[in-house]
Amino acid sequence: MDTLIDIFANTQAEVFERVMQPIAFALGLGSRLDEIFNGTGWLLVGLLQILVMVVVIGPLQRWRPVEHETDARAVRTDVIYTLIHRLGLFRVMLFFWVDPIMDTLMGELRVHGFGTFHLEDLWPGVTDGPWMSFLIYLVVFDFVNYWLHRAQHQWQWWWALHAVHHSQRHMTQWTDNRNHLLDDLIGAVIWVCIAQLIGIAPSQFVAVMALTQLFENFQHANLRVSFGAIGERLWVSPRFHRLHHAIGLGHETALGAKTVLGGHNFGVLLPWWDVLFGTANFDPHFEATGIRDQVEQGVDYGEGFWSQQRLGIKRLMQALGLSSAR
């Protein structure tokens, strides 16, 4: 493990010095070299994730698919979303628009006496090792992820954006990053705030996010796999998460004769939270995916990247009462 860490660190330094640093100076960004160095790490992580997706998860999908591919264009659109995120294009947007604001905000908080809280300091001696503190942060982040995910499904304005993710009728490993960019921006701001407040080291933050993202790719895969009666309750499987995307199940809750936003299986890595808070569904079937009004009423959620982004904003405006439903 130490050897792998050293190889990654050396590669990051090499790419930064030979490629990213000259570009930064050419663009007049010499004062932001620390952030650009961190961004180089994210780029390398994204390339490694894509490699695992192509070499490992892709063949698994072809080995035991839930369904045959019926909409190649929709899958290609999901690939575009993945490349935008994993190759660092989305982080470039954060770098220019969000990071300066967050740095100023956190600086002001520290000036007024609100220092960073280090979560691992609660268990001195227990969390001294990097692996134990990593596991603690992984569980804490997953707990927060569960509640953020529920909010995306229960708050009408947020669902208006998050619906882009659920409108994919043919889920594959590329579907994880199929999100409205504003939805991703909101999530990124929340995660930066949480990371700053609980004091996670940048390297551990990258590791937690990278591991989470890679497993999310696996969970969205077109893969007929479950982990069995016990394993399904320990780690989120492709079958467990597919139920979250199931039509009329994963994002709706029946209340008598009507349905409201809600749903099941919000856990990102750990199904414990769904079990604990009563949202787990361990039905053994592999259901069709999509949104009820998309299937039954023909509601348009967009076919290409730009139409999905445009219609997401339109739904948001309607949910906020800023435009009519026409």
C-alpha positions as CSV (number, residue, x, y, z in Angstrom):
1,M,0.0,0.0,0.0
2,D,2.8,2.4,0.8
3,T,4.4,1.6,-2.5
4,L,1.1,2.4,-4.3
5,I,0.8,5.7,-2.4
6,D,4.4,6.6,-3.3
7,I,3.8,5.8,-7.0
8,F,0.7,8.0,-7.0
9,A,2.4,10.9,-5.2
10,N,5.4,10.8,-7.6
11,T,3.1,10.7,-10.6
12,Q,1.1,13.6,-9.3
13,A,4.2,15.6,-8.8
14,E,5.6,14.8,-12.2
15,V,2.4,15.7,-14.0
16,F,2.1,18.9,-12.0
17,E,5.6,20.0,-12.7
18,R,5.7,19.1,-16.4
19,V,2.2,20.0,-17.4
20,M,0.0,21.8,-14.9
21,Q,2.4,24.2,-13.5
22,P,3.5,25.7,-16.9
23,I,-0.2,26.0,-17.8
24,A,-0.9,27.8,-14.5
25,F,1.9,30.3,-15.0
26,A,0.7,30.9,-18.6
27,L,-2.8,31.7,-17.4
28,G,-1.6,34.0,-14.6
29,L,-2.6,31.5,-11.9
30,G,0.8,31.3,-10.2
31,S,-0.7,32.3,-6.8
32,R,-3.0,29.2,-6.9
33,L,-0.5,26.5,-7.3
34,D,-1.6,24.6,-4.2
35,E,-5.1,24.2,-5.5
36,I,-3.8,23.3,-9.0
37,F,-1.6,20.6,-7.4
38,N,-4.6,19.2,-5.6
39,G,-6.5,19.3,-8.9
40,T,-3.8,17.3,-10.5
41,G,-4.5,14.6,-7.9
42,W,-8.2,14.6,-8.7
43,L,-7.4,14.3,-12.4
44,L,-5.2,11.2,-11.8
45,V,-7.9,9.7,-9.6
46,G,-10.5,10.3,-12.3
47,L,-8.3,8.6,-14.9
48,L,-7.8,5.6,-12.6
49,Q,-11.5,5.4,-12.0
50,I,-12.3,5.4,-15.7
51,L,-9.6,2.7,-16.1
52,V,-11.3,0.5,-13.5
53,M,-14.7,1.1,-15.1
54,V,-13.5,0.1,-18.5
55,V,-11.3,-2.9,-17.5
56,V,-13.4,-4.3,-14.6
57,I,-17.0,-3.1,-14.4
58,G,-17.5,-3.0,-18.2
59,P,-16.8,-6.7,-18.6
60,L,-19.0,-7.6,-15.6
61,Q,-21.9,-5.8,-17.3
62,R,-21.4,-7.9,-20.4
63,W,-21.1,-11.0,-18.4
64,R,-24.4,-10.7,-16.5
65,P,-26.5,-7.8,-17.8
66,V,-29.9,-7.1,-16.3
67,E,-31.2,-5.9,-19.7
68,H,-29.9,-5.5,-23.2
69,E,-28.9,-2.0,-24.3
70,T,-31.9,-0.4,-26.0
71,D,-30.8,3.3,-26.1
72,A,-27.2,3.8,-27.1
73,R,-27.6,7.6,-27.3
74,A,-28.7,7.8,-23.6
75,V,-25.7,5.8,-22.6
76,R,-23.4,8.0,-24.6
77,T,-24.9,11.0,-22.9
78,D,-24.0,9.4,-19.5
79,V,-20.4,8.9,-20.7
80,I,-20.3,12.7,-21.4
81,Y,-21.4,13.4,-17.8
82,T,-18.7,11.0,-16.5
83,L,-15.9,12.6,-18.5
84,I,-17.0,16.1,-17.4
85,H,-16.6,15.0,-13.7
86,R,-13.8,12.5,-13.8
87,L,-11.5,14.5,-16.1
88,G,-11.7,17.5,-13.8
89,L,-13.9,19.8,-16.0
90,F,-16.4,20.2,-13.2
91,R,-13.6,20.9,-10.7
92,V,-12.3,23.6,-12.9
93,M,-15.7,25.3,-12.5
94,L,-15.5,24.9,-8.7
95,F,-11.9,26.2,-8.8
96,F,-12.9,29.5,-10.4
97,W,-16.4,30.1,-8.9
98,V,-16.7,28.3,-5.6
99,D,-13.3,27.8,-4.0
100,P,-12.5,31.6,-3.6
101,I,-15.9,32.1,-1.9
102,M,-15.4,29.1,0.4
103,D,-11.9,30.2,1.3
104,T,-13.1,33.6,2.2
105,L,-16.0,32.2,4.2
106,M,-13.9,29.8,6.2
107,G,-11.3,32.5,6.8
108,E,-14.0,34.8,8.3
109,L,-15.2,32.0,10.5
110,R,-11.7,31.4,11.9
111,V,-11.2,35.1,12.4
112,H,-14.3,35.0,14.6
113,G,-13.1,32.1,16.7
114,F,-14.7,29.2,14.8
115,G,-11.7,26.8,14.4
116,T,-11.7,23.6,12.5
117,F,-13.0,20.6,14.5
118,H,-11.0,17.4,14.0
119,L,-13.3,14.5,14.3
120,E,-10.6,11.9,15.0
121,D,-9.6,13.8,18.1
122,L,-12.7,12.5,19.8
123,W,-11.1,9.1,20.2
124,P,-7.4,9.7,21.0
125,G,-5.3,6.6,20.8
126,V,-8.0,4.8,18.7
127,T,-7.9,6.9,15.6
128,D,-4.1,7.7,15.6
129,G,-3.6,5.4,12.6
130,P,-4.6,6.6,9.1
131,W,-6.7,3.6,8.4
132,M,-8.9,3.9,11.4
133,S,-9.4,7.7,10.9
134,F,-10.2,6.9,7.2
135,L,-12.9,4.4,8.2
136,I,-14.4,6.9,10.6
137,Y,-14.6,9.6,8.0
138,L,-16.0,7.1,5.5
139,V,-18.8,6.2,7.8
140,V,-19.5,9.8,8.8
141,F,-19.6,11.0,5.1
142,D,-21.8,8.1,4.2
143,F,-24.3,9.0,7.0
144,V,-24.4,12.6,5.7
145,N,-24.8,11.3,2.1
146,Y,-27.8,9.3,3.2
147,W,-29.6,12.4,4.5
148,L,-28.6,14.5,1.6
149,H,-29.9,11.9,-0.8
150,R,-33.2,11.8,1.1
151,A,-33.5,15.6,0.8
152,Q,-33.0,15.3,-2.9
153,H,-36.0,13.1,-3.1
154,Q,-38.3,14.8,-0.5
155,W,-37.7,18.5,-1.3
156,Q,-39.7,19.4,-4.4
157,W,-37.2,22.0,-5.7
158,W,-34.3,19.7,-5.2
159,W,-36.1,16.7,-6.8
160,A,-36.7,19.0,-9.8
161,L,-32.9,18.8,-10.4
162,H,-32.2,15.3,-9.1
163,A,-34.8,13.9,-11.5
164,V,-32.2,14.2,-14.3
165,H,-30.3,11.3,-12.6
166,H,-33.4,9.1,-12.3
167,S,-34.7,9.7,-15.9
168,Q,-32.2,7.2,-17.3
169,R,-34.3,4.2,-18.5
170,H,-31.2,2.1,-19.2
171,M,-28.8,2.2,-16.2
172,T,-25.1,1.5,-16.7
173,Q,-21.8,2.1,-14.9
174,W,-21.8,5.6,-16.5
175,T,-25.1,6.6,-15.0
176,D,-23.7,7.7,-11.6
177,N,-22.6,11.1,-12.9
178,R,-25.8,11.8,-14.8
179,N,-26.8,14.8,-12.7
180,H,-27.9,18.3,-13.2
181,L,-24.8,20.5,-12.9
182,L,-26.6,22.8,-10.4
183,D,-27.5,19.7,-8.3
184,D,-23.8,18.8,-8.3
185,L,-22.7,22.3,-7.4
186,I,-25.0,22.3,-4.4
187,G,-23.6,19.0,-3.3
188,A,-20.0,20.1,-3.8
189,V,-20.5,23.2,-1.7
190,I,-22.0,21.1,1.1
191,W,-19.2,18.6,1.0
192,V,-16.5,21.3,1.1
193,C,-18.2,22.9,4.2
194,I,-18.4,19.5,6.0
195,A,-14.8,18.6,5.1
196,Q,-13.6,21.9,6.4
197,L,-15.7,21.7,9.6
198,I,-14.7,18.2,10.6
199,G,-11.0,18.7,9.7
200,I,-10.5,15.8,7.3
201,A,-7.0,15.9,5.7
202,P,-7.1,16.7,1.9
203,S,-5.5,13.3,1.0
204,Q,-8.2,11.4,3.1
205,F,-10.9,13.5,1.6
206,V,-9.8,12.6,-1.9
207,A,-9.6,8.9,-0.9
208,V,-13.1,8.9,0.7
209,M,-14.6,10.6,-2.3
210,A,-12.8,8.4,-4.9
211,L,-13.8,5.2,-3.2
212,T,-17.4,6.3,-2.9
213,Q,-17.6,7.4,-6.5
214,L,-16.1,4.1,-7.8
215,F,-18.5,2.0,-5.8
216,E,-21.4,4.2,-7.1
217,N,-20.3,3.3,-10.6
218,F,-20.5,-0.3,-9.7
219,Q,-23.9,0.1,-8.0
220,H,-25.4,1.7,-11.2
221,A,-24.0,-1.0,-13.5
222,N,-26.2,-3.0,-15.7
223,L,-25.3,-6.0,-13.6
224,R,-27.5,-8.8,-12.3
225,V,-25.7,-9.2,-9.0
226,S,-26.8,-9.2,-5.3
227,F,-24.7,-9.9,-2.2
228,G,-27.1,-12.4,-0.6
229,A,-29.3,-12.1,2.5
230,I,-26.4,-11.0,4.8
231,G,-24.2,-9.1,2.3
232,E,-27.1,-7.0,1.1
233,R,-27.3,-5.6,4.7
234,L,-23.6,-4.8,4.9
235,W,-22.9,-3.1,1.6
236,V,-25.0,-1.6,-1.2
237,S,-25.2,-3.9,-4.2
238,P,-26.3,-3.2,-7.8
239,R,-29.6,-4.9,-7.0
240,F,-30.2,-2.9,-3.9
241,H,-29.5,0.4,-5.6
242,R,-31.4,-0.6,-8.8
243,L,-34.6,-0.7,-6.6
244,H,-33.9,2.9,-5.7
245,H,-34.2,3.7,-9.4
246,A,-37.2,1.5,-9.9
247,I,-40.3,3.1,-11.4
248,G,-42.8,4.2,-8.8
249,L,-40.7,2.7,-5.9
250,G,-37.3,4.3,-5.6
251,H,-38.5,7.9,-5.4
252,E,-42.2,7.7,-4.5
253,T,-44.1,6.7,-1.4
254,A,-47.7,5.6,-1.5
255,L,-50.2,7.5,0.7
256,G,-53.6,6.0,0.1
257,A,-54.7,6.7,-3.5
258,K,-51.9,9.2,-4.2
259,T,-48.1,9.2,-4.3
260,V,-45.7,11.7,-2.8
261,L,-41.9,12.2,-3.0
262,G,-40.0,9.8,-0.8
263,G,-38.8,6.3,-1.7
264,H,-36.4,3.6,-0.6
265,N,-32.7,2.6,-0.6
266,F,-31.0,6.0,-0.2
267,G,-27.8,4.5,1.2
268,V,-24.7,5.3,-0.9
269,L,-22.3,2.7,0.5
270,L,-23.9,1.3,3.6
271,P,-27.5,0.1,3.7
272,W,-27.4,0.4,7.5
273,W,-29.0,3.8,7.4
274,D,-31.9,2.6,5.3
275,V,-32.5,-0.2,7.8
276,L,-32.1,2.1,10.8
277,F,-34.5,4.8,9.5
278,G,-37.1,2.5,7.8
279,T,-36.4,3.1,4.1
280,A,-34.8,-0.2,3.2
281,N,-36.3,-2.5,0.5
282,F,-34.6,-5.9,0.0
283,D,-37.0,-7.1,-2.7
284,P,-34.9,-9.7,-4.7
285,H,-36.2,-8.6,-8.1
286,F,-34.4,-6.4,-10.7
287,E,-37.0,-3.8,-11.7
288,A,-37.3,-1.5,-14.7
289,T,-35.9,2.0,-14.0
290,G,-37.1,5.5,-14.7
291,I,-39.7,7.9,-13.4
292,R,-43.4,7.2,-13.2
293,D,-44.7,10.2,-15.1
294,Q,-42.0,9.8,-17.7
295,V,-43.2,6.2,-18.4
296,E,-47.0,6.6,-17.9
297,Q,-47.5,10.2,-19.1
298,G,-44.6,10.8,-21.5
299,V,-43.1,13.7,-19.5
300,D,-40.0,14.8,-21.2
301,Y,-36.8,14.9,-19.1
302,G,-34.5,15.5,-22.1
303,E,-32.5,13.1,-24.3
304,G,-29.2,15.0,-24.7
305,F,-27.0,16.8,-22.2
306,W,-28.1,20.3,-22.9
307,S,-31.8,19.4,-23.1
308,Q,-31.6,17.7,-19.7
309,Q,-29.9,20.7,-18.2
310,R,-32.4,23.1,-19.7
311,L,-35.5,21.1,-18.6
312,G,-34.0,20.7,-15.1
313,I,-33.8,24.5,-14.7
314,K,-37.4,24.8,-16.0
315,R,-38.7,22.3,-13.4
316,L,-36.8,24.1,-10.7
317,M,-38.4,27.4,-11.6
318,Q,-41.8,25.8,-11.6
319,A,-41.1,24.1,-8.2
320,L,-40.1,27.5,-6.8
321,G,-43.2,29.2,-8.2
322,L,-41.2,31.4,-10.5
323,S,-42.8,30.2,-13.8
324,S,-46.0,28.4,-14.9
325,A,-46.2,24.7,-15.8
326,R,-46.6,25.5,-19.5
